[in-house]
Amino acid sequence: MSDIQTLFVDENLQSHKKRIANLCSNNSLLNVVAKNVNKRYLEDQDGHWLADFATQSYLGFDFNEQIIEAAINATRQYGAVVAWCRLVATVDLFIEAEEKVAKLVRAEACSIFASTTLLNHGVIPALAGNEGLILLDKDGHGTLKEGALLAQAQGARIIKFDSKNITHLEKILLRTHKTFKKKLILTNGVISRTGDYPDLPSLNMMAQKYDALVYVDDAHGFGVVGEKPSFSKPYGLKGNGLLNYYDLNYDNMVYVGCFSKAYGSFGAFIACTKKLQKFLLSQATPHDLGGAGPASAIAAVLTGLKINELEGEEIRKRIFSLTRKARKGLQELGYVINGDTLFPIINICLGKVKDIQRVAKILYDNHILVTLYPYPMVKITNNSLRITVTASNTEAEIDQLIKAFQELKVYLLKKGYPF
């Protein structure tokens, strides 16, 4: 009897997909399994320790004792899982969290989902399905693209645009805005690969001019960037997201944030009007066909919100200091860093370096875990390494990072990398 599962695997692993699978199975910095974790220090299954610059728990709340205790207590009170879908029932913690998050991001309401992926897969079709127009940022996150495709299956039309070229977007809107009543512009907030910020004010202006709605997936920005940025506080205040960083309102915008990258917990939310919040409860499939996530996660978020209010500015000050130290050390070694926002994402451009396996092994041997962006996951000229800095990283770990990249430089020079 033939192995039908093998057939499906083999048929789907063609060309670049096969190269990606091989890369994932043979790379020192992919599929790392940790058996011990202490903040940003981890030990893998071979007993090898690594300083973690791949995690995205920017505020360092994942090991906060108050947050852990709140999650434990909520598990005892509400159980290990909320066994209803949101449309049927919920626990009061979800309602409390939605109200407090909405207040933080200065929105009328918000709706919490189990993850950003589920949110994008459920909300985008609910908004744009049934003959809507989706204007998809060509550099948009993969889950935005997947949500758009699900909406397309329900009757939406997709047109890609270049978010770096507002004139391009306006040409599309001029051509289509009278044909479609519902026009949904999908774009990133803080860009996950480089830490760059999109031109949301210009997108908002286009939305107002052509009666469109801008959907901003700011999974990385929420918790770090916020209102009233200044020279001394480049991230702004409160960590209430990129819309507030640009002092924009919700008239022509909805805002998606993520808890796992900010508050050490599961979950995501969309900030919107109360009418849209109520609509999504019955029309977004994760709310009526999926689980809401554990109450412990929401208890963690509520405690995180309190800590953010009391200590958030000092935490973001520490993140900025560590990020600046890391950037300075890497630039002094001659590395090219993509982006200049000083967000705690540092993207090191490697260009056409082919031996990404060897690059990963050097960093692993020097006790550093980072995120790889290798070909063919990206264009061959865009091979890069992403370093994420969190409040839980230490000065010693930053020193270890710089030392590891000094070792890597020796190899890259031999390969002709242009320092």
N, C-alpha and C positions, 0 to 999 in steps of 0.2 A: 504494500500500500504506500502510495506517495505521501510525503510529508507536506500537507497543504499549507501549513504555516510557513515552512521554508520557501515554498513557491511564492507566497505573498511578499516575504522579505526580499528574496532575490529579484523579483520583478520590480520592486520599488527602489532597489539600490542600483540605480543607473547613473553613469557619468559623475557629476559633482556630488550627488548624494552618497555614493559609495566612498568617495574621498573623505567626506565629512564623517561617515561612520568609522572609517579606518583611523582618522585623526582622533576621534573621541575614545577609541579603544586602546590607543597606544601613546597617549600623551600624559606626562607627569602632572600637569595642572588641570586635567579634565577628569571628572568622575573620582575625585578625591573622597575617600571615606574617612571621616573623623570618628575616633573612639573616645576622645576626651576633648572637651572644649572649655576654655576659661577666658571669657571675653574674646579678645582678638588673638589669643594664643591657642593653637589646637595641635593635637597629636593624631596622626593618621594610623591606619591599621597596621602599618609596618613599624610603628614606634618612632616615626620621624616627626619632629616638631616643625610647625610653620607659623610665621607671623601672618595674620589674615588681613590682606588688603583686597579681598574679593567680596566680602560681605557688604551689604548696603544698609545696615541698621545704623544710620548716620548719628542719631542722638545717643546711641549706646544703651537704649532702654531694655534690650533683650536680657541683660543680666542684672537689672535693677531689682533689688530685694523687695521694694514696696510693690512693684509691678508683678513680680513672681508670686508674692503672697496674695495679692488681689486675685490673680488667676486661680490659685489653689482654693481660696475661699469660695469663689464663684462656682468652681467645679463641684464642691461639696453641696452648695445650695441649689444649683440648677442641673447638675449631672454633667457627664463627660461630653455630651453633645446635645444641641437643640434639635429635637427629632422632627420638628414640623418644617414645612416650607413657610416662608414669610406670609404668603397669602392666607394661610390657615390660622396661624397663631405665632406669637413671639414671646420673648421675655422682656420685662420692663427695661433691662439694661440697654437693649437696642434703641428704644425710644429715647432714653436719656442721652445716649451717646450721639444720636442723630441731632438732637437739639443743641448739644454743646459743640459739636463739630460745626454745625451751621453757624452758630454764633461766632466761633473762632474765625471762620473763613468769610464772615460777613455776608452770608447768603440767607434767603428766606427759609430754606429747608434743605435737607439732604436725605439720601437713601443709602443704607449700608448693604453691601454685598460681601460674599465670602472671599472674593479675590478680584483684582483688577481685570484679570483675564475673563472671568465669568461676567463681570460688569460690562466690559466692552462687547462680549458676545451676545449679551442680552439686551442692553440698552440701545445700541446702534440700530439693530433691526427694528426695535420697537419705535424708534424715532423716524427712521428713514424708509422702512419697508412700505409696501403699497404705494409705489410710484413716486418716491422721493428722489432727490438728486444728492449724491454724496460726492463732495469734493475732497479727495483723499490726498493728503500730504505725501508726496512720493518717498519722503524719508520718514514717514510715520512708523510708529512701533508695530511690530508684527501682529499684535492682538487687535490693533485698529484695523489693519488690513483684513484680518479674519472676520471681525465684526461687520465690515463693509461687505464682504462676500456673502455672509449670512443674510444681510439685508438685500443684496442683489437677488438672492434666491426667492425673496418675497416681493420682488418687483421694483427694487431700487435700481437706479443707474449710477455707475461709478465713473468719475473723470479724475485723473491724477493731476496735481498741480505742484509747482515748485515753490515751497514756502519762502525761499530766499529771493523770489521774484514776484512781488506783489502785482506787478503789471500783468504777468501771466495769469494770475488768479482773476484779475478784473476782466481780462479779455474773455475768459470762460464765463464769468457771471453776466457780462454784457450779452453774450450769445444765448444764454440759457435761462436767465432769471425770470423771464416772462412765461416760459414754458412750464416751469415747476413751481408749485406753491411751497413745497418743503425743500429747503436747500441746507444741507448739513455739511459744515466744513470740519474735517477731522484733522487734528494736528497734535504734535507733542507739546508738553510743557518743557521742563528742563530735559535736554536730550541725553539719553542714557549712556551713549558711547563717549561723548566728549564733555558733557556738562555745560554746553552752550545754551543760551536762552533764545527762544524764538521771538519774532517781532509780533507779539500779540496785539499791541496797539494798532498796527496796520491791518491785521486780520479782523479786528473788531470794527475798524472803520469800514472795511469792505462789507462786513455783515450788516452794519447799520444802513449802508447805502443801498444794498440789494436785498434787504429783508431775509437775511440768512441767519443761521445759528452756528456759532463756533463751539466745537466740542474739544476741550483741552485735556489731554491725558498727562497730568503732572505728577505721575507716580513718584518721581525722584525729588521734585521740588518741594512738595508738602512736607513740613517739619523743619526744613532748612531755610528756604527763602521766604520773605514775607514783606509786610508793609514798611514804608518809609526808609528805604535803603539810604545809606550815607557813606562818606569816606571812611568813617570810623567803624561803621557797621554795614559792610558791603552786602551781607545777606538780607539786610532789613530786620524787622522786628516780628516776633511772635511765631515765625515759621508758618504763617497762614497762607502760603502759596503764591504762585506766580501772578495770578490775577490781582492780588493785593499789592504785590511788588510793583506792578505797573499802574496801580490805582484804577483798575477797571471795575465796572459793575456787571450785573448778570442780565441786563436787558437783552443782549444778543449773544450770551455766552452761558455754557454750563461747564462745570469744573470737576475733574476726577482726581481724587487723591488716594494714596495708598498708606495703610497703617504699618505694613511690615518694614518699610524703609524708614519710618519715622518713630513709631511708638512700640517697636519690639513685639508686634502682635500680628495676627492674621486679619485680613479684611481690607475693604476699599469702600469708597463712597463717591456719590455724585452730588454736587451742590447745585441747587436749582430752585425753581419756584415750588410752592406747596401744591399747586395744581399738577405740575409734572411729577412730583414725588408720588402723589396719589395715583396718577396714571400708571407709573412704572410698577406699582405693587401688583397690578393684575395683568400688565402687558409685557413686562420683561421676564423672559422664561426662567431665569434663575430664581425669581421670587415665587413662581408657582409650580416649578418642576424640579427644584433643587433645594438642598439644605442651606440653612442660613449661616452655618459655622457655629463653633462652641461659644457658650456664654462666657467662658473663661477668657477668650480672646477680647471680648468687648469690655470685660471688667479691667483687663490690662490696659486697654485704650483709655478708659475713663481715668485710671490712675495716672497714666502718662500725660493726659491733658492737664491734670493738677500740677504735676512736676514741671511740665513745660511752662505753665503760668508763673511758677515760683523761681525756677532755675534755668529756663530755656535760653535766656540771653547769655548767661555765662557758658552754657554748653556750646552754643553756636560760636562764641568767641574762641573757645578751645579748638573746635573743629577748624576754624579759619586759621588759627596759629599753626596747627599741625599741618594743614594743607599747604600753607605758605612755605613752611620749612621743607616739606617734601619737594615741592615744585622748585624751590631755589637750589636744593642739592642736586636734583636731576638735571636742571638746566646748566648748572656749573660743570657737570660731566659732559655736556654737549648734546643731550637728548632734545629732540624736537617734541614739544607738547602741543597737541591740538586744542584750541580753545583758550580763552583768556579771562573767563568769568571769575576765577578763583573758587568756583563751586568745588566741593570735595570729590570730584571725579578728575583724575589726571590720565589723559590718554596719550600714550607714548607711540609716536609714529615710527614704524619699522620699514615701511615702504615695501620693496620687493624681496625682503629676506625670505628665502624659501625654506630654510631648515628650522621651522617653528618648533619642531620636536626638540631640537637641541637647545633652542632658546628657553623652552619650558623647563628642560632638565637642569640647566644652569641655575635658574631661579629657584627651582625645587631644592637642589643641592645646597643652595645658600639660604634655605629656610624661609622662602617667600611664596605666598599664594596670591596670585593676581588673576584677573579675568582675561582670557585670550580672545582676540578678534582675528582669527587666521583665515587665509584663503583656503577653501572656497566659500567660507561663510561670509566673507567680504571680498571685494575686488582684490586682485593680486597686488595692486599698488597700495592698498589700504591696510595691509597687515599692521596690527597694532596691539598694544597691551593696555588694559584699563586698570588703574589703581584707584580704589575707593578708600577714603580716609574717614574714620568715625571718631566720635568723642571717646571711645574706649581704647583706641590705639594709644600707645605710649611714645614718649620721646625716644626711648631705646629701640622701639620697633621701627620708627622712622629712620634712625641711624642704620639699623639692619637692612632696611629697604635700600638706602643709598649705597651701602657697602655691596649688596647683591648686584645692583645695577652697575657698579664699578667693575665687578667681575664679568658681567655680561658684556660690557663695553670692549673688553679685551678680545672676546670672541667676535663681536660685530665688526671691529676694526679689521680683523683678519679676513672677514667676508666682504670687505669693501663698503661697509655702511658709512655714509657721509656725515661724520661728526664735524 
